């Protein structure tokens, strides 16, 4: 069950880091103008959240599998999440914010189930 935790955290990290980029943000939110101070603040928050989710994904993978295998699992989860984010941005860019908001609760539910399984 911890695999679900770091996979969803890696997915949230790649989505947040992708939405922090101007082109992907404009593809996901085409109504908003590019040169807006609120958009710049939102992109900064997304960048910080993306790095935080990435750190949490690596931390949860290393806690679950140890340092050596945990880093391998974290990189595998990050690669899978990167592929999923790339496909989402290519074919359905407006759904990326929805999946970004849905991934952390999925990680929390996975964490609760994993804690109860121990």
CNS distance restraints for C-alpha pairs under 8 A (distance, minus, plus):
assign (resid   1 and name CA) (resid   5 and name CA) 6.94 0.50 0.50
assign (resid   1 and name CA) (resid 110 and name CA) 5.83 0.50 0.50
assign (resid   1 and name CA) (resid 111 and name CA) 7.37 0.50 0.50
assign (resid   1 and name CA) (resid 113 and name CA) 6.85 0.50 0.50
assign (resid   1 and name CA) (resid 114 and name CA) 5.28 0.50 0.50
assign (resid   2 and name CA) (resid   6 and name CA) 6.56 0.50 0.50
assign (resid   2 and name CA) (resid  60 and name CA) 7.59 0.50 0.50
assign (resid   2 and name CA) (resid  61 and name CA) 7.61 0.50 0.50
assign (resid   2 and name CA) (resid  64 and name CA) 6.74 0.50 0.50
assign (resid   2 and name CA) (resid 110 and name CA) 6.43 0.50 0.50
assign (resid   2 and name CA) (resid 111 and name CA) 6.44 0.50 0.50
assign (resid   2 and name CA) (resid 114 and name CA) 5.96 0.50 0.50
assign (resid   3 and name CA) (resid   7 and name CA) 5.95 0.50 0.50
assign (resid   3 and name CA) (resid  61 and name CA) 7.56 0.50 0.50
assign (resid   4 and name CA) (resid   8 and name CA) 5.94 0.50 0.50
assign (resid   4 and name CA) (resid 106 and name CA) 7.85 0.50 0.50
assign (resid   4 and name CA) (resid 107 and name CA) 6.54 0.50 0.50
assign (resid   4 and name CA) (resid 110 and name CA) 5.99 0.50 0.50
assign (resid   5 and name CA) (resid   9 and name CA) 6.16 0.50 0.50
assign (resid   5 and name CA) (resid  57 and name CA) 7.47 0.50 0.50
assign (resid   5 and name CA) (resid  60 and name CA) 7.42 0.50 0.50
assign (resid   5 and name CA) (resid 106 and name CA) 7.33 0.50 0.50
assign (resid   5 and name CA) (resid 107 and name CA) 4.32 0.50 0.50
assign (resid   5 and name CA) (resid 108 and name CA) 7.15 0.50 0.50
assign (resid   5 and name CA) (resid 110 and name CA) 5.42 0.50 0.50
assign (resid   5 and name CA) (resid 111 and name CA) 6.08 0.50 0.50
assign (resid   6 and name CA) (resid  10 and name CA) 5.91 0.50 0.50
assign (resid   6 and name CA) (resid  56 and name CA) 7.61 0.50 0.50
assign (resid   6 and name CA) (resid  57 and name CA) 4.50 0.50 0.50
assign (resid   6 and name CA) (resid  58 and name CA) 7.17 0.50 0.50
assign (resid   6 and name CA) (resid  60 and name CA) 6.04 0.50 0.50
assign (resid   6 and name CA) (resid  61 and name CA) 6.03 0.50 0.50
assign (resid   6 and name CA) (resid  74 and name CA) 7.01 0.50 0.50
assign (resid   6 and name CA) (resid  77 and name CA) 6.94 0.50 0.50
assign (resid   6 and name CA) (resid 107 and name CA) 7.18 0.50 0.50
assign (resid   7 and name CA) (resid  11 and name CA) 6.13 0.50 0.50
assign (resid   7 and name CA) (resid  57 and name CA) 7.26 0.50 0.50
assign (resid   7 and name CA) (resid  74 and name CA) 7.87 0.50 0.50
assign (resid   7 and name CA) (resid  77 and name CA) 5.08 0.50 0.50
assign (resid   7 and name CA) (resid  78 and name CA) 7.24 0.50 0.50
assign (resid   7 and name CA) (resid  81 and name CA) 7.01 0.50 0.50
assign (resid   8 and name CA) (resid  12 and name CA) 6.11 0.50 0.50
assign (resid   8 and name CA) (resid  81 and name CA) 7.92 0.50 0.50
assign (resid   8 and name CA) (resid 103 and name CA) 5.27 0.50 0.50
assign (resid   8 and name CA) (resid 104 and name CA) 6.75 0.50 0.50
assign (resid   8 and name CA) (resid 106 and name CA) 6.71 0.50 0.50
assign (resid   8 and name CA) (resid 107 and name CA) 5.62 0.50 0.50
assign (resid   9 and name CA) (resid  13 and name CA) 6.07 0.50 0.50
assign (resid   9 and name CA) (resid  53 and name CA) 5.56 0.50 0.50
assign (resid   9 and name CA) (resid  54 and name CA) 6.76 0.50 0.50
assign (resid   9 and name CA) (resid  56 and name CA) 6.96 0.50 0.50
assign (resid   9 and name CA) (resid  57 and name CA) 5.20 0.50 0.50
assign (resid   9 and name CA) (resid 103 and name CA) 6.63 0.50 0.50
assign (resid   9 and name CA) (resid 104 and name CA) 6.34 0.50 0.50
assign (resid   9 and name CA) (resid 107 and name CA) 6.35 0.50 0.50
assign (resid  10 and name CA) (resid  14 and name CA) 6.19 0.50 0.50
assign (resid  10 and name CA) (resid  53 and name CA) 6.61 0.50 0.50
assign (resid  10 and name CA) (resid  54 and name CA) 5.77 0.50 0.50
assign (resid  10 and name CA) (resid  57 and name CA) 5.62 0.50 0.50
assign (resid  10 and name CA) (resid  74 and name CA) 7.86 0.50 0.50
assign (resid  10 and name CA) (resid  77 and name CA) 6.24 0.50 0.50
assign (resid  10 and name CA) (resid  78 and name CA) 5.23 0.50 0.50
assign (resid  10 and name CA) (resid  81 and name CA) 5.95 0.50 0.50
assign (resid  11 and name CA) (resid  15 and name CA) 6.13 0.50 0.50
assign (resid  11 and name CA) (resid  77 and name CA) 7.97 0.50 0.50
assign (resid  11 and name CA) (resid  78 and name CA) 7.09 0.50 0.50
assign (resid  11 and name CA) (resid  81 and name CA) 4.56 0.50 0.50
assign (resid  11 and name CA) (resid  82 and name CA) 7.08 0.50 0.50
assign (resid  11 and name CA) (resid  84 and name CA) 7.75 0.50 0.50
assign (resid  11 and name CA) (resid  85 and name CA) 7.23 0.50 0.50
assign (resid  11 and name CA) (resid 100 and name CA) 7.66 0.50 0.50
assign (resid  11 and name CA) (resid 103 and name CA) 6.89 0.50 0.50
assign (resid  12 and name CA) (resid  16 and name CA) 5.99 0.50 0.50
assign (resid  12 and name CA) (resid  50 and name CA) 6.97 0.50 0.50
assign (resid  12 and name CA) (resid  53 and name CA) 6.54 0.50 0.50
assign (resid  12 and name CA) (resid  99 and name CA) 7.56 0.50 0.50
assign (resid  12 and name CA) (resid 100 and name CA) 5.18 0.50 0.50
assign (resid  12 and name CA) (resid 101 and name CA) 7.85 0.50 0.50
assign (resid  12 and name CA) (resid 103 and name CA) 5.59 0.50 0.50
assign (resid  12 and name CA) (resid 104 and name CA) 6.78 0.50 0.50
assign (resid  13 and name CA) (resid  17 and name CA) 6.04 0.50 0.50
assign (resid  13 and name CA) (resid  49 and name CA) 7.23 0.50 0.50
assign (resid  13 and name CA) (resid  50 and name CA) 4.19 0.50 0.50
assign (resid  13 and name CA) (resid  51 and name CA) 6.51 0.50 0.50
assign (resid  13 and name CA) (resid  52 and name CA) 7.52 0.50 0.50
assign (resid  13 and name CA) (resid  53 and name CA) 4.90 0.50 0.50
assign (resid  13 and name CA) (resid  54 and name CA) 5.20 0.50 0.50
assign (resid  14 and name CA) (resid  18 and name CA) 5.94 0.50 0.50
assign (resid  14 and name CA) (resid  50 and name CA) 6.63 0.50 0.50
assign (resid  14 and name CA) (resid  54 and name CA) 7.91 0.50 0.50
assign (resid  14 and name CA) (resid  78 and name CA) 7.59 0.50 0.50
assign (resid  14 and name CA) (resid  81 and name CA) 6.55 0.50 0.50
assign (resid  14 and name CA) (resid  82 and name CA) 5.88 0.50 0.50
assign (resid  14 and name CA) (resid  85 and name CA) 6.57 0.50 0.50
assign (resid  15 and name CA) (resid  19 and name CA) 6.10 0.50 0.50
assign (resid  15 and name CA) (resid  50 and name CA) 7.45 0.50 0.50
assign (resid  15 and name CA) (resid  85 and name CA) 6.05 0.50 0.50
assign (resid  15 and name CA) (resid  96 and name CA) 6.63 0.50 0.50
assign (resid  15 and name CA) (resid  97 and name CA) 7.72 0.50 0.50
assign (resid  15 and name CA) (resid  99 and name CA) 7.84 0.50 0.50
assign (resid  15 and name CA) (resid 100 and name CA) 5.87 0.50 0.50
assign (resid  16 and name CA) (resid  20 and name CA) 6.15 0.50 0.50
assign (resid  16 and name CA) (resid  46 and name CA) 5.17 0.50 0.50
assign (resid  16 and name CA) (resid  47 and name CA) 6.40 0.50 0.50
assign (resid  16 and name CA) (resid  49 and name CA) 6.62 0.50 0.50
assign (resid  16 and name CA) (resid  50 and name CA) 4.75 0.50 0.50
assign (resid  16 and name CA) (resid 100 and name CA) 6.68 0.50 0.50
assign (resid  17 and name CA) (resid  21 and name CA) 6.95 0.50 0.50
assign (resid  17 and name CA) (resid  46 and name CA) 6.42 0.50 0.50
assign (resid  17 and name CA) (resid  47 and name CA) 5.36 0.50 0.50
assign (resid  17 and name CA) (resid  49 and name CA) 7.95 0.50 0.50
assign (resid  17 and name CA) (resid  50 and name CA) 5.00 0.50 0.50
assign (resid  17 and name CA) (resid  51 and name CA) 7.47 0.50 0.50
assign (resid  18 and name CA) (resid  24 and name CA) 6.20 0.50 0.50
assign (resid  18 and name CA) (resid  25 and name CA) 7.55 0.50 0.50
assign (resid  18 and name CA) (resid  85 and name CA) 7.98 0.50 0.50
assign (resid  19 and name CA) (resid  24 and name CA) 5.39 0.50 0.50
assign (resid  19 and name CA) (resid  25 and name CA) 4.68 0.50 0.50
assign (resid  19 and name CA) (resid  28 and name CA) 7.62 0.50 0.50
assign (resid  19 and name CA) (resid  43 and name CA) 7.04 0.50 0.50
assign (resid  19 and name CA) (resid  46 and name CA) 6.82 0.50 0.50
assign (resid  20 and name CA) (resid  24 and name CA) 7.48 0.50 0.50
assign (resid  20 and name CA) (resid  25 and name CA) 6.39 0.50 0.50
assign (resid  20 and name CA) (resid  42 and name CA) 7.81 0.50 0.50
assign (resid  20 and name CA) (resid  43 and name CA) 4.43 0.50 0.50
assign (resid  20 and name CA) (resid  44 and name CA) 6.72 0.50 0.50
assign (resid  20 and name CA) (resid  46 and name CA) 5.33 0.50 0.50
assign (resid  20 and name CA) (resid  47 and name CA) 5.32 0.50 0.50
assign (resid  21 and name CA) (resid  25 and name CA) 5.98 0.50 0.50
assign (resid  21 and name CA) (resid  43 and name CA) 7.14 0.50 0.50
assign (resid  22 and name CA) (resid  26 and name CA) 6.10 0.50 0.50
assign (resid  22 and name CA) (resid  34 and name CA) 7.45 0.50 0.50
assign (resid  22 and name CA) (resid  43 and name CA) 7.89 0.50 0.50
assign (resid  23 and name CA) (resid  27 and name CA) 6.23 0.50 0.50
assign (resid  24 and name CA) (resid  28 and name CA) 6.17 0.50 0.50
assign (resid  24 and name CA) (resid  89 and name CA) 7.29 0.50 0.50
assign (resid  24 and name CA) (resid  93 and name CA) 7.70 0.50 0.50
assign (resid  25 and name CA) (resid  29 and name CA) 5.93 0.50 0.50
assign (resid  25 and name CA) (resid  30 and name CA) 7.95 0.50 0.50
assign (resid  25 and name CA) (resid  43 and name CA) 7.93 0.50 0.50
assign (resid  26 and name CA) (resid  30 and name CA) 5.02 0.50 0.50
assign (resid  26 and name CA) (resid  31 and name CA) 7.99 0.50 0.50
assign (resid  26 and name CA) (resid  32 and name CA) 7.28 0.50 0.50
assign (resid  26 and name CA) (resid  33 and name CA) 7.91 0.50 0.50
assign (resid  26 and name CA) (resid  34 and name CA) 6.89 0.50 0.50
assign (resid  27 and name CA) (resid  89 and name CA) 7.98 0.50 0.50
assign (resid  27 and name CA) (resid  93 and name CA) 5.98 0.50 0.50
assign (resid  27 and name CA) (resid  94 and name CA) 7.04 0.50 0.50
assign (resid  28 and name CA) (resid  89 and name CA) 7.97 0.50 0.50
assign (resid  28 and name CA) (resid  93 and name CA) 4.94 0.50 0.50
assign (resid  28 and name CA) (resid  94 and name CA) 4.36 0.50 0.50
assign (resid  28 and name CA) (resid  95 and name CA) 7.34 0.50 0.50
assign (resid  28 and name CA) (resid  96 and name CA) 6.80 0.50 0.50
assign (resid  28 and name CA) (resid  97 and name CA) 7.30 0.50 0.50
assign (resid  29 and name CA) (resid  94 and name CA) 6.80 0.50 0.50
assign (resid  32 and name CA) (resid  39 and name CA) 7.93 0.50 0.50
assign (resid  34 and name CA) (resid  39 and name CA) 7.19 0.50 0.50
assign (resid  35 and name CA) (resid  39 and name CA) 7.43 0.50 0.50
assign (resid  35 and name CA) (resid  40 and name CA) 7.80 0.50 0.50
assign (resid  36 and name CA) (resid  40 and name CA) 6.43 0.50 0.50
assign (resid  37 and name CA) (resid  41 and name CA) 6.28 0.50 0.50
assign (resid  38 and name CA) (resid  42 and name CA) 6.14 0.50 0.50
assign (resid  39 and name CA) (resid  43 and name CA) 6.09 0.50 0.50
assign (resid  40 and name CA) (resid  44 and name CA) 6.27 0.50 0.50
assign (resid  41 and name CA) (resid  45 and name CA) 6.25 0.50 0.50
assign (resid  42 and name CA) (resid  46 and name CA) 6.14 0.50 0.50
assign (resid  43 and name CA) (resid  47 and name CA) 6.11 0.50 0.50
assign (resid  44 and name CA) (resid  48 and name CA) 6.27 0.50 0.50
assign (resid  45 and name CA) (resid  49 and name CA) 6.01 0.50 0.50
assign (resid  46 and name CA) (resid  50 and name CA) 5.90 0.50 0.50
assign (resid  47 and name CA) (resid  51 and name CA) 6.40 0.50 0.50
assign (resid  48 and name CA) (resid  52 and name CA) 6.18 0.50 0.50
assign (resid  49 and name CA) (resid  53 and name CA) 6.03 0.50 0.50
assign (resid  50 and name CA) (resid  54 and name CA) 6.10 0.50 0.50
assign (resid  51 and name CA) (resid  55 and name CA) 6.15 0.50 0.50
assign (resid  52 and name CA) (resid  56 and name CA) 6.18 0.50 0.50
assign (resid  53 and name CA) (resid  57 and name CA) 6.04 0.50 0.50
assign (resid  54 and name CA) (resid  58 and name CA) 6.32 0.50 0.50
assign (resid  55 and name CA) (resid  59 and name CA) 6.02 0.50 0.50
assign (resid  56 and name CA) (resid  60 and name CA) 5.96 0.50 0.50
assign (resid  57 and name CA) (resid  61 and name CA) 6.15 0.50 0.50
assign (resid  57 and name CA) (resid  74 and name CA) 6.61 0.50 0.50
assign (resid  58 and name CA) (resid  62 and name CA) 6.14 0.50 0.50
assign (resid  58 and name CA) (resid  70 and name CA) 7.30 0.50 0.50
assign (resid  58 and name CA) (resid  71 and name CA) 6.63 0.50 0.50
assign (resid  58 and name CA) (resid  74 and name CA) 5.31 0.50 0.50
assign (resid  59 and name CA) (resid  63 and name CA) 6.09 0.50 0.50
assign (resid  60 and name CA) (resid  64 and name CA) 6.07 0.50 0.50
assign (resid  61 and name CA) (resid  65 and name CA) 6.09 0.50 0.50
assign (resid  61 and name CA) (resid  66 and name CA) 7.60 0.50 0.50
assign (resid  61 and name CA) (resid  70 and name CA) 4.64 0.50 0.50
assign (resid  61 and name CA) (resid  71 and name CA) 6.79 0.50 0.50
assign (resid  61 and name CA) (resid  73 and name CA) 6.33 0.50 0.50
assign (resid  61 and name CA) (resid  74 and name CA) 5.66 0.50 0.50
assign (resid  62 and name CA) (resid  66 and name CA) 4.75 0.50 0.50
assign (resid  62 and name CA) (resid  67 and name CA) 4.95 0.50 0.50
assign (resid  62 and name CA) (resid  68 and name CA) 7.68 0.50 0.50
assign (resid  62 and name CA) (resid  69 and name CA) 7.23 0.50 0.50
assign (resid  62 and name CA) (resid  70 and name CA) 3.92 0.50 0.50
assign (resid  62 and name CA) (resid  71 and name CA) 6.19 0.50 0.50
assign (resid  62 and name CA) (resid  74 and name CA) 7.77 0.50 0.50
assign (resid  63 and name CA) (resid  67 and name CA) 7.55 0.50 0.50
assign (resid  63 and name CA) (resid  70 and name CA) 7.16 0.50 0.50
assign (resid  64 and name CA) (resid  70 and name CA) 6.80 0.50 0.50
assign (resid  65 and name CA) (resid  69 and name CA) 5.63 0.50 0.50
assign (resid  65 and name CA) (resid  70 and name CA) 4.76 0.50 0.50
assign (resid  66 and name CA) (resid  70 and name CA) 5.24 0.50 0.50
assign (resid  67 and name CA) (resid  71 and name CA) 6.09 0.50 0.50
assign (resid  68 and name CA) (resid  72 and name CA) 6.86 0.50 0.50
assign (resid  69 and name CA) (resid  73 and name CA) 6.11 0.50 0.50
assign (resid  70 and name CA) (resid  74 and name CA) 5.99 0.50 0.50
assign (resid  71 and name CA) (resid  75 and name CA) 6.11 0.50 0.50
assign (resid  72 and name CA) (resid  76 and name CA) 6.14 0.50 0.50
assign (resid  73 and name CA) (resid  77 and name CA) 6.06 0.50 0.50
assign (resid  74 and name CA) (resid  78 and name CA) 6.01 0.50 0.50
assign (resid  75 and name CA) (resid  79 and name CA) 6.02 0.50 0.50
assign (resid  76 and name CA) (resid  80 and name CA) 6.20 0.50 0.50
assign (resid  77 and name CA) (resid  81 and name CA) 5.98 0.50 0.50
assign (resid  78 and name CA) (resid  82 and name CA) 5.91 0.50 0.50
assign (resid  79 and name CA) (resid  83 and name CA) 6.25 0.50 0.50
assign (resid  80 and name CA) (resid  84 and name CA) 6.28 0.50 0.50
assign (resid  81 and name CA) (resid  85 and name CA) 6.02 0.50 0.50
assign (resid  82 and name CA) (resid  86 and name CA) 6.03 0.50 0.50
assign (resid  83 and name CA) (resid  87 and name CA) 6.23 0.50 0.50
assign (resid  84 and name CA) (resid  88 and name CA) 6.14 0.50 0.50
assign (resid  85 and name CA) (resid  89 and name CA) 6.04 0.50 0.50
assign (resid  85 and name CA) (resid  96 and name CA) 7.64 0.50 0.50
assign (resid  86 and name CA) (resid  90 and name CA) 6.10 0.50 0.50
assign (resid  87 and name CA) (resid  91 and name CA) 6.06 0.50 0.50
assign (resid  87 and name CA) (resid  92 and name CA) 7.79 0.50 0.50
assign (resid  88 and name CA) (resid  92 and name CA) 5.07 0.50 0.50
assign (resid  88 and name CA) (resid  93 and name CA) 5.79 0.50 0.50
assign (resid  88 and name CA) (resid  95 and name CA) 7.27 0.50 0.50
assign (resid  88 and name CA) (resid  96 and name CA) 6.53 0.50 0.50
assign (resid  89 and name CA) (resid  93 and name CA) 4.28 0.50 0.50
assign (resid  89 and name CA) (resid  94 and name CA) 7.92 0.50 0.50
assign (resid  89 and name CA) (resid  96 and name CA) 6.93 0.50 0.50
assign (resid  92 and name CA) (resid  96 and name CA) 7.42 0.50 0.50
assign (resid  95 and name CA) (resid  99 and name CA) 6.49 0.50 0.50
assign (resid  96 and name CA) (resid 100 and name CA) 6.06 0.50 0.50
assign (resid  97 and name CA) (resid 101 and name CA) 6.21 0.50 0.50
assign (resid  98 and name CA) (resid 102 and name CA) 6.17 0.50 0.50
assign (resid  99 and name CA) (resid 103 and name CA) 5.99 0.50 0.50
assign (resid 100 and name CA) (resid 104 and name CA) 7.59 0.50 0.50
assign (resid 101 and name CA) (resid 105 and name CA) 7.80 0.50 0.50
assign (resid 102 and name CA) (resid 106 and name CA) 6.53 0.50 0.50
assign (resid 103 and name CA) (resid 107 and name CA) 6.30 0.50 0.50
assign (resid 104 and name CA) (resid 108 and name CA) 6.21 0.50 0.50
assign (resid 105 and name CA) (resid 109 and name CA) 6.17 0.50 0.50
assign (resid 106 and name CA) (resid 110 and name CA) 6.13 0.50 0.50
assign (resid 107 and name CA) (resid 111 and name CA) 6.05 0.50 0.50
assign (resid 108 and name CA) (resid 112 and name CA) 6.26 0.50 0.50
assign (resid 109 and name CA) (resid 113 and name CA) 6.25 0.50 0.50
assign (resid 110 and name CA) (resid 114 and name CA) 5.99 0.50 0.50
assign (resid 111 and name CA) (resid 115 and name CA) 6.06 0.50 0.50
assign (resid 112 and name CA) (resid 116 and name CA) 6.25 0.50 0.50
assign (resid 113 and name CA) (resid 117 and name CA) 6.18 0.50 0.50
assign (resid 114 and name CA) (resid 118 and name CA) 6.52 0.50 0.50
